[in-house]
Amino acid sequence: MTSAETIREITRKHLTENNGVILGQCLSAVGWVGGTVPEIPDHPNMIELSMDDTSGCGIAVGYALAGRKPIFICRYQGFMWYNAADFVNYAAKAKEMWGYKVPIFIRSIAMEIGAGPVAGGSHHGMIMRMPGIPVCAPMTPEEYRSVWDYFMKHDEPLYVSESRKGFAINREMPDITHDNADITLLPISSARLNAFEAVKILEKQGIKCNVIQLIWLKPFVVNDKMIDLLGNSRFGGIVIDTDYENGASKCIAFDIMQKTNKPTQVIGLEERSAGFAPHLDNPPPSTEKIVNKVRQIVNRH
Amino acid sequence: MKSSGLSGTKGLSKMFSKETSLQLFKKICLCRNFELNVKKAFDTGRMPKIFIYLSLGQESAAAALSLAFPDVAQFSQHRAHSLYLCYGGSPQKLRDELLGLPIGCAGGMGGSASIHSPETRMFGHDGHMGTQVKIGLGYALGSNEKTLITMGDASAEEGYVLGAMGEAVTKKAPVLFVCMDNNLSILTEVKVRRSWTMVDEAMAKGMPAYDLPDDPWIIMHLVERVRNNLPAFLNIHYCRELWHGGTGCDGPPEWNRYELVKTELILLGFQQEVREIENSAAHYVENLWEDVLYPIKERA
């Protein structure tokens, strides 16, 4: 079963068995959001929103207040700049303000390539700075099941930073660990795919890499495994993000450095706007870019 | 101000029972006395200098809505003390909230602007103007409960308010939208800010919409007409008696609805009851604020 099929089945069950709702724009359009939405267009719990990017999020918050545990879909993660307001300012604060439970499963999908200045990469960094809203970036079927279970057991909004590249994944992706690695890669979201490719190339060049995949971005816990593996990595680590570097990745790198005393660098989207032409795009770090970054660090020493 | 046509409909008050009209006046007096005591506490330094948004001048509309559209979920924003009180929110908890106490209605987190009352299904507001419209709409759709959503004439201009109103019509939401229109955003008049009206907007989206004064009997009459034909929109013109924030005053209001209501009740023959209600409300609220305004240790 692929991740897309997993999400679709979770959603179907939520609509039909939990009286949950799913809200979003063009849910039933071609592809049904990459095959992640069950094809039941007339179901009363499937709420097609108008194209107003500024009111849909508030409507979802209202559904959550009414106890409907909504799944909200933002088809392009860049659109969250308009859609995020009520999630971070109301849903995330409501428990501390008034004791309300406002659980919303916010599926925010990164298109990643060829989408121009607005609709390209991930934007989980803008959400992470606000209190009261955990952030995760699952890719595999089991990771989706895990974050869904978390959501159902909690009463807070959950920001799920998705990548279209993850929808086709039909296997789990274990971390790569060595006792004495040269460096530890800590990729997020679809950067995990390129990181694994980079590791194969680097291995052939005699550079041994750990890969610790980051699924929960906030709260971010520097666990014992990270401490051990980073501690034993000769040249520290690199957080590899699908968002701009001045956000999630630098926060995570800071936390890691605090706990491990190992230098931890970051690479993510370049500090420039993306264009539509392929040569002007600003995609997540490619395999080649990750390889070069690692070699640069290793060779410097 | 837009005072033309705001004098009310002659004889409409007679359509309502004596009990209803006196209940209306009780609520008005409660709100008015409460706000006057907040002002006194604020002006004399007896409460924290938080942002406060007093609803003096708005109480007739709030009272009328609570009588004609009772037992509903409510989503409001700042300047909602009167709505809170008229719908049955605890005056003690509101006082304590304004004092920043943990026993306040929002534990001190809400202050004046973000109050709530779970007991009466009044939901809190996050401080961004107009967000209560989209959130309230979602609540109404998700719960299928009748819902009152109030806004000011300034927050009504937020793009997402207009988007949510359109969505309410599309989804046939059981929502009564009310714009409390004092013609001012702080001190900037509506005509400076826009060339269109909210009633035209609402009607263009396909819901019944009315421009009306804050005459409580007109409000009750119209709400009774639309409450089973939702969504609907009311734009209620009223006079804000004090500054947008704080307790300052720029002079008497263009019209004083409190006095107009009182006069109408007296003309209806309820002079004695009016006097008793006024005295009773004043006494109740003074007692409520006594320990704040006149601490025991200072009374000697």
Interface residues (C-beta under 8 A of the other chain):
Chain A: V21 I47 L49 S50 D52 T54 S55 G56 C57 G58 I59 A60 V61 G62 Y63 A64 L65 A66 G67 R68 P70 A85 D86 N89 Y90 K93 A94 E96 M97 W98 Y100
Chain B: A106 M109 G110 S114 H116 P118 F123 G124 D126 G127 H128 T131 V133 K134 I135 G136 L137 G138 Y139 A140 L141 G142 S143 E145 G159 Y160 V161 G163 A164 G166 E167 T170
